[in-house]
């Protein structure tokens, strides 16, 4: 690692967000994950999330940068998994940002 904390094999270049994110993934389960939990309901710990289908070669930092660029939000965490439908990215927005508003920016609703 160098002084900035980067590994030598990674190139920190601006990636086209449209080349990383293929489409939003909208299902009943992902609609529930967008909601912000209120104080009474502790079951919704994984809240304020958006889901996307991304390119299989995309890394978590690239996905984070693409979402922040496209939606003008801050991302606190990115989780990925590979399924039959492609590579899914579950993006948790930072405190102070609302996934409902970000979904509206996407034109998803």
Secondary structure, DSSP 4 states (H G I P E B T S, - for coil): --TTS--TT----PPPHHHHEEEE---HHHHHHHSPP-SS-TT--S-SEEEEEE-TT--HHHHHHHHHHHH---EEEEEEEEETTEEEEEEEEPTT--HHHHHHHHT--
